[in-house]
Amino acid sequence: MKCEHRHSPEAPAGIARDVLLRPEAKRAFVRQMFDGIARRYDLLNHLLSLGIDILWRKKTIDRLQPGPNWRILDLATGTGDLGFECGKRAGDIQVIGVDPSVPMLREGTKKNESRANPVAFLCGDGESLPFGEGTFDGVTIGFGIRNVAELETALSEMCRVLKVGGRVAVLEFSRPRTPVFRGLYNFYFQRILPRIGHIISRDPNAYRYLYESVMLFPEGDDFCRRLSDVGFVDIQVVRLSFGIATIYLASKS
């Protein structure tokens, strides 16, 4: 699918104006938020998406097509679900999962016990990665790129640590294009999802932040352009579930 031009909407009210547009404030807010909801994060992911997030992750790695002996960096790994999906593939694939939230990584470490190919978890920031240039064959990030404080910096780091010819797969929420479905989506994301998220996570802001961060994210053609600006080529866009989520694929030139 070709990238389509989409203008980013103006910042919605609430968390976005106070936090999302100031990098230092956003870093602190996002880390504190994920620290607080770590124990209920997996439950909420599967419940609020009706389990379809599992299929989205599988499709993302299917599109990445990791080869035998690949070394993959999974950024914003959280509890490791996308990294674990990489590890299910054939061949001796090594996955390193990086996330700034220690409680999230602890939850992921617990899941390592039942995995034949565990993820090596590391606390770190995607905007300043502790790896040399050309370290990885693949880089993945699922529902995390909109959480970084400075998008271009994070994308540059992703490109830097990839080998020449290496591939990146970005899975992120997006905004449906069909008017009727978009209206239903916005109602659910803005009105229903935050209330359920608040009850289960006990955090009044976490799932309000989800809606606002999705509304601010420069999806579609805007995001493709940013990938191109930092050195990625062969950019592809795969829209999922009527545009609720999107996979972006690219290679390092």
KOLNU-74104 format. One line per 8 residues: their letters; for each residue y, z, x of N, C-alpha, C, O. Coordinates in steps of 0.2 Angstrom, whole numbers. Layout:
BEGIN
a	Y/Z/X/Y/Z/X/Y/Z/X/Y/Z/X; ...
This chain:
BEGIN
mkcehrhs	-6/0/4/0/0/0/6/0/4/7/4/9; 11/-4/3/17/-4/7/22/2/5/21/4/-1; 26/4/10/30/9/9/36/7/4/38/1/5; 38/11/-1/43/9/-5/49/14/-4/48/19/-2; 55/11/-5/61/15/-4/62/20/-9/62/18/-15; 63/26/-7/65/31/-11/70/36/-8/70/38/-3; 76/37/-12/81/41/-10/79/49/-11/76/50/-16; 80/53/-6/78/60/-7/83/63/-12/89/62/-12
peapagia	80/67/-17/85/70/-22/89/75/-19/88/78/-14; 95/77/-23/99/82/-20/95/89/-21/90/89/-25; 97/94/-17/93/100/-16/93/103/-23/99/104/-26; 87/106/-26/87/109/-32/90/116/-31/91/118/-25; 92/119/-37/95/126/-36/90/131/-34/84/130/-34; 92/137/-32/87/142/-30/86/143/-23/90/143/-19; 79/143/-21/77/144/-14/80/139/-10/82/140/-4; 80/132/-12/81/127/-8/88/127/-5/89/126/1
rdvllrpe	93/129/-9/100/129/-6/101/134/-1/105/134/4; 98/140/-2/98/146/2/94/146/8/96/149/13; 88/142/8/84/143/13/82/136/16/82/135/22; 80/131/12/76/125/14/81/121/18/78/117/22; 87/122/18/92/117/22/94/120/28/98/117/32; 92/126/30/94/130/36/88/131/40/84/135/38; 87/128/46/80/128/49/78/135/51/72/137/50; 82/139/54/80/146/56/78/150/50/73/154/50
akrafvrq	82/150/44/80/153/38/74/151/35/70/155/33; 73/144/35/67/141/33/61/144/37/56/145/34; 61/144/43/55/146/47/53/153/45/47/154/44; 58/157/45/57/164/43/54/165/36/49/169/35; 57/161/31/55/162/25/47/159/24/43/163/21; 46/153/27/39/150/26/34/155/29/29/156/26; 35/158/35/30/162/38/29/168/34/23/170/33; 34/171/32/34/177/28/30/176/21/26/180/19
mfdgiarr	31/170/18/28/169/12/21/168/13/17/170/9; 19/164/18/12/163/19/8/169/22/2/170/20; 11/173/25/8/179/27/7/183/21/1/187/21; 11/183/16/10/187/10/5/185/5/2/189/2; 4/178/5/-1/175/0/-8/173/3/-12/170/0; -9/175/10/-15/173/14/-21/174/10/-26/170/10; -22/180/8/-29/182/5/-30/179/-2/-36/178/-3; -25/176/-5/-26/173/-11/-25/165/-11/-25/162/-16
ydllnhll	-24/163/-5/-21/156/-4/-27/151/-6/-25/146/-10; -33/152/-4/-38/147/-6/-39/147/-13/-40/142/-17; -40/153/-16/-41/153/-24/-35/150/-27/-37/146/-32; -29/151/-26/-24/147/-29/-24/140/-28/-22/136/-33; -25/138/-22/-26/130/-21/-30/127/-26/-29/122/-29; -36/130/-26/-42/127/-30/-40/127/-37/-42/123/-41; -38/133/-39/-36/135/-46/-31/130/-49/-31/127/-54; -25/130/-45/-19/127/-48/-20/119/-47/-16/115/-51
slgidilw	-24/116/-43/-26/109/-43/-32/107/-47/-34/101/-47; -35/112/-50/-41/111/-54/-47/108/-49/-51/105/-51; -46/110/-42/-51/108/-37/-50/101/-34/-54/100/-30; -45/98/-37/-45/91/-34/-42/91/-27/-43/86/-24; -39/96/-25/-37/97/-18/-43/96/-13/-42/93/-7; -49/98/-15/-54/97/-10/-56/89/-10/-57/87/-4; -55/86/-15/-56/78/-15/-51/75/-11/-52/70/-7; -45/77/-11/-39/74/-7/-40/75/0/-39/71/4
rkktidrl	-43/81/2/-44/82/9/-50/78/12/-49/75/17; -55/77/8/-60/73/10/-58/65/11/-60/62/15; -54/63/6/-51/56/6/-47/55/13/-47/50/16; -43/60/14/-39/60/20/-43/59/26/-41/55/31; -48/63/27/-52/62/33/-56/56/33/-58/53/38; -58/53/27/-62/47/26/-57/41/29/-59/37/33; -51/42/27/-46/37/30/-44/37/37/-43/32/40; -44/43/40/-43/44/47/-49/41/51/-48/38/56
qpgpnwri	-55/42/49/-61/39/52/-62/42/59/-62/38/64; -62/48/60/-63/51/66/-70/49/69/-75/48/66; -70/47/76/-76/45/79/-79/50/83/-77/56/83; -85/49/86/-89/54/90/-85/56/96/-81/53/99; -85/63/97/-82/66/103/-74/66/102/-71/67/107; -72/65/96/-65/66/95/-62/73/96/-66/78/94; -56/73/98/-53/80/99/-47/80/94/-43/75/94; -47/84/89/-42/83/83/-38/90/83/-41/95/83
ldlatgtg	-32/89/82/-27/94/81/-25/94/73/-23/90/71; -27/100/70/-25/101/63/-19/106/63/-20/112/64; -13/103/61/-7/107/61/-6/110/54/-9/108/49; -2/116/54/-2/119/48/-8/121/45/-9/120/39; -13/122/49/-20/123/47/-22/128/41/-26/127/38; -17/133/41/-18/138/36/-25/141/37/-27/144/42; -29/141/32/-36/144/32/-41/139/34/-47/140/34; -39/133/36/-43/128/40/-47/123/36/-51/120/39
dlgfecgk	-45/122/29/-49/118/25/-49/110/28/-55/107/28; -44/108/30/-43/101/32/-47/100/39/-50/95/40; -46/105/43/-50/105/49/-57/106/49/-61/102/52; -60/110/44/-67/110/42/-70/104/40/-75/102/41; -65/100/36/-67/93/33/-68/89/39/-73/85/39; -64/89/44/-65/85/50/-72/86/54/-75/82/56; -73/93/54/-79/95/57/-86/93/54/-91/93/57; -85/91/48/-91/89/44/-94/82/46/-99/80/45
ragdiqvi	-89/78/50/-91/71/51/-96/71/57/-97/75/61; -99/65/58/-104/64/63/-101/64/70/-95/62/71; -105/66/75/-102/66/81/-100/73/83/-99/77/79; -99/74/90/-97/81/92/-89/81/92/-86/80/97; -87/83/86/-79/83/85/-77/90/86/-79/95/83; -72/90/90/-69/97/92/-62/97/88/-58/93/89; -61/103/84/-55/103/80/-52/110/82/-54/115/82; -45/109/84/-41/115/85/-36/115/79/-32/111/78
gvdpsvpm	-36/121/76/-31/122/70/-25/127/72/-26/132/75; -19/124/71/-13/128/73/-9/130/67/-8/126/63; -7/136/67/-3/138/61/1/144/64/-1/148/68; 8/145/61/12/151/63/10/157/60/12/162/62; 6/157/54/4/163/51/-2/166/53/-8/163/52; -2/172/56/-8/175/58/-13/177/53/-19/177/53; -10/180/47/-15/182/41/-18/176/39/-24/176/37; -15/170/39/-19/164/36/-24/162/41/-30/160/39
lregtkkn	-23/163/48/-28/161/53/-34/166/52/-39/164/54; -32/172/51/-38/177/50/-42/175/44/-48/176/45; -39/173/39/-44/171/33/-48/165/35/-54/164/34; -45/160/39/-49/154/42/-54/156/46/-60/154/46; -53/161/51/-58/164/55/-64/167/52/-70/166/54; -63/170/46/-69/172/42/-73/167/40/-79/167/40; -70/161/38/-74/155/36/-78/152/41/-83/148/40; -76/153/48/-80/150/53/-87/152/54/-91/149/56
esranpva	-88/158/51/-95/161/52/-100/157/48/-106/157/50; -98/153/43/-103/149/39/-103/142/41/-106/138/38; -99/140/47/-99/133/48/-103/131/55/-103/135/59; -106/126/54/-110/123/60/-105/121/65/-107/121/71; -99/118/63/-94/116/68/-88/120/67/-83/117/63; -87/126/70/-81/130/68/-75/127/71/-75/123/76; -69/129/68/-62/127/70/-60/132/75/-61/138/74; -57/130/81/-54/135/86/-47/136/83/-42/131/84
flcgdges	-45/142/81/-39/143/78/-34/146/83/-36/150/88; -28/144/83/-22/146/87/-16/147/84/-14/143/80; -13/152/85/-6/154/82/-1/150/86/0/150/92; 3/146/82/8/141/86/13/138/81/11/138/75; 18/135/83/23/131/79/22/124/80/22/122/86; 22/120/75/21/113/76/27/109/79/26/103/81; 33/113/79/38/110/82/39/111/90/43/108/93; 34/115/93/34/116/100/27/118/102/25/123/102
lpfgegtf	23/112/103/15/113/104/14/114/111/17/111/115; 9/119/112/7/121/119/2/116/122/-3/118/125; 2/110/121/-3/105/123/1/99/127/7/98/126; -3/96/132/0/91/136/0/84/132/-3/84/127; 4/80/135/5/73/131/-2/70/131/-6/70/136; -4/67/126/-10/63/125/-16/67/125/-22/65/128; -16/73/122/-22/77/122/-27/76/117/-33/77/118; -25/73/111/-29/73/105/-30/65/103/-26/61/104
dgvtigfg	-36/64/100/-38/58/98/-35/57/91/-33/52/88; -34/63/87/-32/63/80/-27/69/79/-29/74/82; -23/68/75/-19/74/72/-19/74/65/-17/68/62; -20/79/61/-20/80/54/-15/85/52/-14/90/56; -12/85/46/-9/90/43/-9/89/35/-7/84/33; -11/94/32/-12/94/25/-7/99/21/-8/105/22; -3/96/17/2/100/13/6/105/18/8/110/16; 8/103/24/11/107/28/18/104/31/22/107/34
irnvaele	18/97/31/24/94/34/30/95/31/35/95/34; 30/97/24/36/98/21/39/105/22/44/107/21; 34/109/26/36/116/27/39/117/34/42/122/36; 39/112/38/42/112/45/50/113/44/53/110/39; 53/116/48/60/117/48/64/111/50/69/109/47; 61/107/55/65/101/58/60/96/58/56/95/63; 60/91/53/55/86/52/54/82/58/48/81/61; 59/79/61/59/74/66/56/77/73/52/74/76
talsemcr	58/84/74/55/87/80/47/88/79/44/87/84; 45/90/73/38/91/72/34/84/73/29/83/76; 37/79/70/34/72/70/34/70/78/29/66/80; 39/71/81/39/69/88/34/73/92/30/70/97; 33/79/91/27/83/94/20/80/92/16/80/97; 19/78/86/13/75/84/12/69/88/6/68/90; 17/65/89/16/59/93/15/60/100/11/57/103; 18/65/103/18/66/110/11/69/112/8/66/117
vlkvggrv	8/73/108/1/76/110/-5/71/108/-10/72/110; -3/65/104/-8/60/103/-9/56/109/-5/54/113; -16/53/110/-17/48/115/-14/42/112/-13/41/106; -13/37/117/-11/30/115/-17/27/111/-22/27/113; -15/25/105/-20/22/100/-23/28/96/-27/26/91; -21/34/97/-23/39/93/-20/39/86/-15/35/85; -24/42/81/-22/41/74/-19/48/71/-22/53/73; -15/48/66/-12/53/63/-13/52/55/-13/47/53
avlefsrp	-15/58/52/-16/58/45/-12/64/42/-13/69/43; -7/62/37/-3/67/34/-5/67/27/-4/62/23; -7/72/24/-8/73/17/-2/78/14/-1/83/16; 1/75/9/7/79/6/8/78/-1/6/72/-4; 11/82/-5/12/81/-12/18/76/-12/22/75/-8; 18/73/-18/23/68/-19/25/68/-26/23/72/-30; 29/63/-28/32/63/-35/30/57/-39/31/51/-36; 26/58/-44/24/52/-48/29/47/-50/35/49/-51
rtpvfrgl	27/41/-51/32/36/-52/33/34/-60/38/33/-62; 27/35/-63/27/33/-70/31/39/-74/29/45/-74; 36/36/-78/40/41/-82/37/47/-86/38/53/-85; 32/45/-90/28/50/-94/24/55/-90/25/61/-91; 21/52/-85/17/57/-81/21/61/-76/20/67/-75; 27/58/-74/31/62/-70/34/68/-74/35/73/-71; 36/66/-80/38/72/-85/33/78/-85/35/83/-85; 27/76/-87/22/81/-87/21/85/-81/20/91/-80
ynfyfqri	21/81/-75/20/84/-68/26/89/-67/25/94/-65; 32/87/-68/38/91/-67/38/97/-71/39/103/-69; 35/97/-78/35/103/-82/30/107/-79/31/113/-79; 24/105/-77/19/109/-74/21/112/-68/20/118/-67; 24/108/-63/26/111/-57/32/116/-57/32/121/-53; 36/115/-62/42/119/-62/41/125/-67/44/130/-65; 37/124/-72/37/129/-77/30/133/-77/30/139/-78; 25/130/-77/18/133/-77/16/136/-71/14/142/-70
lprighii	15/131/-66/12/133/-59/16/139/-56/12/144/-54; 22/140/-56/25/146/-53/23/152/-56/23/158/-53; 22/152/-63/21/158/-67/13/160/-65/12/166/-64; 9/155/-65/2/157/-63/2/160/-56/-2/164/-54; 5/156/-51/5/158/-44/8/165/-43/6/169/-39; 13/167/-47/16/173/-47/11/179/-49/11/184/-45; 8/177/-54/3/182/-57/-3/184/-52/-4/189/-50; -5/178/-49/-11/179/-44/-9/181/-37/-12/185/-34
srdpnayr	-4/178/-35/-1/179/-28/3/185/-27/4/188/-22; 6/187/-33/11/193/-33/17/192/-29/21/196/-28; 18/185/-28/24/183/-24/28/179/-29/26/173/-31; 34/181/-31/38/177/-36/41/171/-34/43/167/-38; 42/170/-27/45/164/-24/40/159/-22/42/153/-21; 34/161/-20/29/156/-16/28/150/-20/29/144/-17; 27/150/-27/26/144/-30/32/141/-34/31/135/-36; 37/144/-33/44/141/-35/46/137/-29/49/131/-30
ylyesvml	44/140/-23/46/136/-17/42/129/-17/45/124/-14; 36/130/-19/32/123/-19/35/118/-22/36/112/-20; 37/119/-28/41/114/-32/47/112/-29/48/106/-28; 51/116/-26/57/114/-23/57/110/-17/60/106/-15; 52/112/-13/50/109/-7/48/102/-8/49/97/-4; 44/101/-13/41/94/-15/47/90/-17/47/84/-15; 52/93/-21/57/89/-23/62/87/-17/65/81/-18; 62/91/-12/66/89/-6/63/84/-1/67/81/3
fpegddfc	57/84/-1/53/80/4/55/73/4/54/70/-1; 56/70/10/58/63/10/52/59/10/49/56/15; 49/58/4/42/54/3/43/46/4/49/44/4; 38/43/3/38/36/3/41/32/9/39/34/15; 45/28/8/48/24/13/52/28/18/53/27/24; 56/33/15/59/38/19/55/41/25/57/41/31; 49/43/23/45/46/27/42/41/32/41/43/38; 40/35/30/37/30/34/42/28/40/41/28/45
rrlsdvgf	49/28/38/54/27/43/54/32/48/55/31/54; 53/38/46/54/44/51/47/43/56/48/45/62; 42/42/53/36/41/57/37/35/62/36/36/68; 40/30/60/42/24/64/47/26/70/46/24/75; 52/30/68/57/32/72/54/36/78/57/35/84; 49/39/78/46/43/83/41/40/87/38/43/92; 39/34/85/34/30/89/28/28/86/23/25/89; 27/29/79/21/28/76/21/20/73/27/18/72
vdiqvvrl	15/17/73/15/10/71/9/10/66/5/15/65; 8/4/63/3/3/58/3/8/53/-3/11/51; 8/9/50/9/15/45/6/12/38/8/7/36; 2/16/35/-1/15/29/1/21/24/1/26/26; 1/19/17/2/24/12/-3/23/7/-4/18/4; -6/29/5/-11/29/0/-9/34/-5/-10/40/-3; -8/32/-11/-6/37/-16/-12/39/-20/-16/35/-22; -12/46/-21/-18/49/-25/-16/52/-31/-11/54/-32
sfgiatiy	-21/51/-36/-20/54/-43/-13/53/-46/-10/58/-47; -12/47/-47/-6/45/-50/0/46/-46/6/47/-49; 0/48/-40/6/49/-36/7/56/-35/12/58/-32; 3/61/-37/4/68/-36/3/70/-29/7/74/-26; -1/66/-25/-1/67/-18/-2/61/-14/-3/55/-17; 0/60/-8/0/54/-4/-3/56/3/-1/61/6; -7/51/5/-9/51/12/-5/46/16/-4/40/14; -2/48/22/1/44/26/-3/43/33/-5/48/36
lasks	-5/37/35/-9/36/41/-5/31/46/-1/27/44; -5/33/52/-2/29/57/-5/30/64/-10/34/65; -3/26/69/-6/26/75/-1/26/80/5/25/79; -2/29/86/3/29/92/3/23/95/-3/21/98; 8/20/96/9/13/100/8/14/107/8/9/111
